[in-house]
Every structure is written in structure tokens, then in C-alpha cells.
């Protein structure tokens, strides 16, 4: 049977018997997701995605509809005009008013209650696709910000999917597809639904209202720390990462991610003792932090603590099989074919 998606990417992470989303669930959720079309003031046009979150109300990213003269949405093969917006420019969450929209309303879940390694899938209209596309993945990071959390997940997306939905395996909307880091091995981020609920209560404005920059579009020194650490980590600029992560842990000592990036920089710069201490701190804060467990396995194996390293392998086999295989290879163990 043909699935109602372009590409559903199943990551082989060994959480207990995760079932793929059914055709019926995907069809139901696809009906909540719309294509957003924008005529721009400069004569150009743009496309994005949106999710129906209330009667005649669709959430999308503000950067999708910024500087527009005209906005429309496409749902079920029909095109509907947008008559007003409710913008939260800083958080990049905009509610667009679509009168007479004949589409079912998504059930809004909770971003704050998501867990690491929880399965999620993203649905949007990438590029100029005329049908929604879904990618499947897992929650890999939760970054507290303004009464909720920014979500990093392995459910990838492409340009045009911005404003689409991140859903849990019950079909609840738990995030809004928004941004990714540049370059290869990109990180993918989704905005919390708590911001969507707040935006629904914003006053309506004209479509051509003056736009403002989102938090992620500000100068780099104004970015949240979770954004600042990505490039030095991916490009292995360990001294830069050490400097940023040190500031992060000082300002947000309760953040397990801050301590993880500091530990990663310490490990790479041969300060193994400090790295091990901080990695244990990460795992104490977040038992499901697979990357911290991976580094602890490397350190244990290099220290001759083979049984301790194998314990970390066993933990990862349950939590994150892909990372478990990486640790096995580093330890000279041939991973079993899955």
C-alpha cells in the first residue's frame, strides 16, 4: 500500500518495539497540515507549511509570511485566502486566519513533557511538493526557553517544510518545524506548542504588518547557547566549544546539555578526568543522554575498564542502537546486523 508521505525515514534505534506510524494515522495527521503560499512585497513568492490548530486558525513560522502582500493556504486541493495574522515575531510563531477553511484541527500535545529518545515525526511541504512529506526520528535535545523547550530531533526536513508539524506517535502536535544548523550533519529544531497556544491569544494584525527578527536570526552573540555550540562541535573547533560551553554552564548550571558540550570539549582536548566528572553529571541529570553514555564508554575502555565500557554498550543497546554500534566499533566489537 502506498503511504501518504514522500519519505518516511526509520532510524534503527532500539527502543522497545516501536511500531511505524500506520497509514491511517499518517492520513489523519496529513489532513491537519497545509501548504502556505506567499506573494512578497519585492515581487517574489515563497512557500512554507502550516498546521490547523483552531477553527480557521493555522500556525506557521513568522519567517514564512514576513514581508508578504498576500497569503493563501492549500488544503485538500482547495486554496483559501488568509485575512489576518497573529504574530509573535521574536519566537517565530505566527497564527494566520483562514476563514472557511475546511480542514480538521490538530490535537495539541505538550512540548515540555517530551523525553529524550521519544519517537516523533515531522510533516510538511518541502520544496515545491504538492503533497505532505513525513520523516521519522527521535528527540535528541530539549532546551529550556521562555516557559517551554526548544526541541532537537532527528526527524529531518527541507526548505518549504518550515511551519509544518512535529507529532508524537499518538498523533498529537508537539512542535513546529522551524530551523536547522548550516552544513552537513545538520541539527534540526522545532518550536514548542506552548508558544503556539500563547500566540492564539495575540491580537490580529494586517498581513503586511512590519516584521521583526526572530531570536535565531539575531547576531550570533545574541543566540541562545544551544545554537552557539553547534558549529564548533560539528567542525571540531574544540577550543571555541570549550569557551562557549564554559560560559553556558556558568549561566545555566542546571542544563545537562551545557555540561555535555563542556565535557565533549574537555575530552577532545585530553582533559579526560574533567570530562568524565562532567559526563557523570550529565547522566545524573538525564539518564537517557546517549551521547554522554557513549563518551563514558570510550573513557572506560581507554582506561582498561572493559566491563564498565560493556555496561555502557548494554545501556545504549536499549536506548539508542545507532550510538551503541558506534561505541562497539570504537571498542573493536563488530556490531550485529539489525
N, C-alpha and C positions, 0 to 999 in steps of 0.2 A: 504494500500500500504506500502511495506517495505521501510523505509527511508534509505538513503545512509549514514549511520553513525552507530556507535556502541551504543552510549548512548547520547541522547540529553536531557540535564537537564534544565528544565524550572523553574526558580526561580519566585515565585509569588510576584513580585514587581509591585506595581500599577502605572506604567506609563501609559499614555493614550493609551489604545487599542493596545498594542504591538502584532503584529502578529508573529507567529512562522515562522522561515525560511521555505520556500517551498521546496519540493523535488527537483524542478527544480534548485533552487538557490544552494542547497547543492550539487547536482550532478555537477553543473558547477564549484563550488569552489573546490570540491574534486579533480577535474582534474588538478588543479594548485599545489596540494600538493603531494609530492613524499616521498618515503621511502629511507633513506640513510643507506648504509651498509659499514662497515669499517673493514678492516683487520689491526690489530695493530702490532707494532714492537715487542711487547712481546709475540706474537703468539696467542693472543686472538682476539676477534672480538667484534664489537659494532654495535648498530643500533640507528638511530635517524630519524628525519624528515627534510623536506625542502620545499621551495616554489619556483616555477618558476617565476622569476622577470624580465627576459630579454631573448632574443634568446640565447639558450644554456647556460643560467646562472641561477643557483639555489642558494638561500640564505639558510644557515643553521647556527647553532651555531658553533663557533670555537672549543668549548669543545667536540663537536660530532666527529670532524675529526682530532683532535690533535693527534700527535704521530702515524699517520697511514702510512702504506706501500701501501695500495690500497684502493680506494674509488669507490663505484658504487651507482647508484640510480635505483630504480624500479618505473616505471610509466606505467600504462595501461598493466601490466603483462609482460612488457619488461624490461630487465636490460641493463643499459648504463654505460660505464666506465667514470670516472672523470679523466681529464688530467691535471688540474692545479687548484690552489686556489688563491683567493684574500683575504688575512686575515686582519682583524682588531682585533688583539688578545685582546687588552685591553677592547674593547666593546663587545667581544664575538660574532662578526658578521663576517661570512666567506661566500664569494661567491665562489661556486665551478663550474668549467667549464665542461659542459656535451655536447660534440659535437654530433649533430644529434638527440638531444632529441626531441621527438615528443609529446609535451605537450603544452597546451595553457598557455599564460603568464598572470599572475595576474595583476589586476589594482592596482597600489599603491596609497593609500589614504594619510592621514596625521595623525600622532600621536599627533602633537601639537594642533590640532583643536578638539580633543576628549573632551567630557564633562563628569562630574560625573553623574552616573546613566544612561549613554548611553548604550544601548544593544550592546553586542558583542558576537562572538562565536569563539572558538578555535578549530582548526582541525589539527590533527597529527596522527602518527602511534605509539600508546603507546605499551609498552612491545614488543611482537613479532607479533603484529597484522598484518595481510596481507591486511587489508582494513582500510581506514582512519576513525577516530572516532571524533565526534564533541561534544562539551559541550557548553551550552549557559549560559550567565551571563551578568553582568553589570560592568561598570567601577566604581571602588571604590577609586582609588587613582591615582594622576598624579604628578610625582616627577621630577622637572626640573633637567636636567643633560646634559651638553655638547651639547647645541643648540637644545635640544628636551626634551622629558619627558619619564621617565620610567612609565609603566602602571601597576597598580594593578587592577585585575579584578576577579570576582567570577567564571569565566569560568575555571574550574579546568583542570588539565592534569596530566598524569602519565609519568613515566620514558619511554623514547623512543619517546615521542612527542616533545622533545627539537628540536628547529629548525623549527617546524611547524608554522602555521599562525594564527594570531588573525585577524578576519574580522569584519567589521561593517555590519549593516543589509542591506546595499546595495551591499555587496559582495566585498568591497574594502579591500585590505590588510592594516591593521593599526598597526600591531605589530608582533613580532617574539617570539613565546613561548620559555621561557628560564629557569627560576628558581623558586623554591618555598622555603618557610621557612621550617625548620625541625619540626617534631612532628605533633600532631593533630591540627586541626583548622588552617591549614597552609594558608599562604598568597601566591598568585600566581602572578608572574611578567612576563611582556612581554617587549621586547626591541623595541625602536621606529623605524619606517620605514625610518626616516630621516638618521639614521645610515646605513641602507641598501643602500640607494641612494648614500651615500658617499663611501661605500665600493665598489660599482660597478666601481668607478673610480680609485681604487687601482691597482697597477701593479700586474701582475700574478707572482706566485711563484710555486715552485715544491711542490708536495703533501707532501713530507716528510720534509718540511721546519721546522726549530726549532720553537716550540710553546712557548707562553708566557702566564702567568696567566691573567685571566680576572679580572676586578675590583671587582667582587663579590667573587672571590676566594682568595683575599688578606687576610692578617691578619685582625682580627676583628677591631682593632683600625684604620684601613685604609678604612673601609667600609663607604659608604655614610650613612648619618644619618637615612634615611628611612629604612635601613636594621638594624641598631643598636637598634631601638626602638621596633622591633617586639617581640623578646623573652621576654624582661621584661614586655611588655604589655600583652602578652598571658599568661605568667606564673604569672602575678600579683606581680611582683617584683617592687613595686611602688617607692621605694627609688632609685633604679637603673634607672628606667624610668625617674624620676624627674631629676636626674643628667644629663642624656643624652639629654633629651628634653630641659633643660635649656641651654645647650651648643648649641643645634640646633637653638633655637630661637635667640640666640646672633649672630650666624653666618649667619642665613638666616631669618631675621625678616619678609620678605615678604611671607614666606611659611605658608599657612594655616594649613598644616599638622603638622608642628613644634609646632604651638600654640595649636593644638588639643591634641597632646600627652602630652604636658605640662599640659593642663587643666585636662586631664584624670588622671594624676598622682596627681594633686592638689586635685581633687575631692575624690580620693581614700584615700588620707592622711588627709582628713577632712578640707582642706583649701578651703571651698566652695566659699567664696567670691572671691578669686583669680580665681578659676575655672570658675565661672560664667562670670567674666570680660573677661577672655581669650576665653571662648566659644562664647561669643557675637562677639569677634574679628574674630574668625574663620568663623562664619556665615556671617559677613560683607564682608569677603574676598571671601567666597564661599557659596552662598545661597543654594547649593544642597548638603551640607555636612550633611548627615543623622545622623551620629553618634554624631555630635555636637548638633544637634536639639534634639536628644534622651536625652543626658545628661542635656540639658537645661530644658527639660520636667520633668526629675527626680527632679532637683533642685527646679523648680517652685512648683511641687506637694508637696515636703517635706516642702516648705516654706508656705504652705497654699494658694498658688495662683492657685486654681483649674482651673479657666478659662484660665489662661496663659498656664497651662500644657495641657489643652484640645486643645488649639490653636496649640501647638506643635504636638499633635496627628494628628490633621487635616492636617498639613503640611506633616507629614510623610505618611499619607494615600495616598496622591498624589504622593509623591516622592519615598517611599520605604516601602511597606506594611509590609514586614517582620519585619523591625525595629519598625514600628508603633505597630505591635502586641506585641512586647517585651515591649514597653512603656505602652501599655494598661494593660498588665499583672502586671507590676510593680505598676500601679496605682489602681489595683483591678478591672479593667474593663475586662469583658470576650470578647475576640476578636470574631467577627463574622466569621463563616466558609466561606472560599473563594472557 
